[in-house]
Amino acid sequence: MNEGTMMQHIGLVFIELGENFLRCTMPVSERTCQPMRILHGGASVVLAETLASAAAFCIIDINKYICVGQEINANHLRSAALGTIVEGTTRPFHIGSRSQVWGIEIVNERKELVCVSRITLAVINRPTKL
């Protein structure tokens, strides 16, 4: 699914799917850093939304529904340096028939929190053309 998308461009790789979580990694590279050569906050938000959306798709009937972001927030707690890898993990707070709320934690290579995020996703009927 990631081929030809932003996720491929930024190097996001899904690494683990558990009973109540999904995990991925993303390099802090020229594609994800800001001019100070640290992880761009927007890249953290891309990782968070992608990770939660992918997890949401794992628990819906994708033949009938899709999940789309409604609201996301992020608190950037510390920087991550160019040349390192960050890891994101998402877990559900609420799984409803028409909405889902997920929490995302992004850590650096030392497992220190870099960013915490929360997203609300709408579960909508699958459009006939996708």
C-alpha positions in Angstrom: 0.0 0.0 0.0 2.9 2.4 0.6 4.3 2.2 -2.9 4.2 5.6 -4.6 2.9 7.4 -1.5 4.3 9.9 1.1 5.0 6.9 3.4 7.4 5.5 0.8 9.0 8.9 0.2 9.8 9.4 3.9 11.0 5.8 4.5 8.2 4.8 6.9 8.4 1.0 7.6 5.8 -1.0 9.6 7.7 -3.3 11.9 5.3 -4.9 14.3 1.6 -5.6 14.7 0.4 -6.8 18.1 -3.0 -7.6 19.6 -3.6 -3.9 20.6 -0.8 -1.9 18.9 1.0 -1.2 15.6 4.6 0.0 15.4 6.7 1.6 12.6 10.0 3.3 12.1 11.1 6.4 10.2 14.6 7.7 9.5 15.4 11.3 10.4 16.8 12.1 7.0 16.9 15.0 4.5 13.3 14.1 3.7 12.1 14.4 7.3 14.3 17.0 8.9 13.9 20.8 9.2 16.7 23.3 8.5 18.2 22.8 11.9 18.8 19.2 10.9 16.5 17.7 13.4 13.2 15.9 12.9 10.5 18.2 11.5 7.4 18.3 13.6 5.3 17.9 10.5 7.1 14.6 9.8 6.2 13.4 13.3 2.5 14.2 12.6 2.7 12.3 9.2 4.1 9.3 11.1 1.4 9.6 13.8 -1.5 9.9 11.4 -0.3 7.2 9.1 0.4 4.8 11.9 -3.1 5.2 13.5 -4.9 5.1 10.2 -3.1 1.9 9.3 -4.0 0.4 12.6 -7.7 1.5 12.2 -7.8 -0.2 8.8 -6.7 -3.5 10.5 -9.9 -3.6 12.5 -12.6 -2.5 10.1 -14.2 -4.2 7.1 -12.2 -2.5 4.3 -14.7 -3.7 1.8 -17.4 -1.5 3.4 -15.6 1.3 5.2 -12.5 3.5 5.3 -11.1 5.6 8.1 -10.2 9.3 7.6 -8.6 11.7 9.9 -10.8 14.3 11.6 -8.5 15.9 14.2 -4.9 15.4 15.3 -2.7 17.0 17.8 0.9 16.5 18.7 3.2 17.6 21.5 6.9 17.7 20.5 8.9 16.9 23.6 12.5 16.6 22.4 14.4 16.6 19.1 15.7 13.7 17.1 18.9 14.2 15.2 19.6 13.8 11.5 20.9 10.2 10.9 18.9 8.6 13.6 15.7 6.5 13.5 12.5 7.2 15.4 9.9 4.6 16.3 6.2 5.1 16.6 3.6 3.0 18.4 -0.1 3.5 18.3 -2.8 2.1 20.6 -6.5 2.6 20.6 -8.3 4.8 23.2 -11.8 4.3 21.7 -13.1 2.0 18.9 -16.6 2.9 17.9 -18.8 2.1 14.9 -18.3 5.5 13.4 -15.3 7.0 15.1 -12.0 5.8 16.6 -9.5 7.6 18.8 -5.8 6.5 18.9 -2.8 7.6 20.9 0.7 7.6 19.3 4.1 7.7 21.0 7.2 8.4 19.0 10.6 7.6 20.6 14.2 8.0 19.7 16.8 5.3 19.6 17.3 5.6 23.4 13.5 5.0 23.8 13.0 8.6 25.0 9.7 10.3 24.1 10.1 12.6 21.1 6.4 13.3 20.4 3.0 12.2 21.8 0.0 12.6 19.6 -3.7 11.8 19.6 -6.0 11.4 16.5 -9.7 11.1 16.0 -10.6 9.1 12.8 -14.1 9.0 11.2 -15.2 5.6 10.0 -17.2 6.3 6.8 -18.8 4.2 4.1 -16.3 3.2 1.4 -16.7 5.4 -1.7 -17.5 3.4 -4.9 -14.4 4.9 -6.6 -11.1 4.8 -4.8 
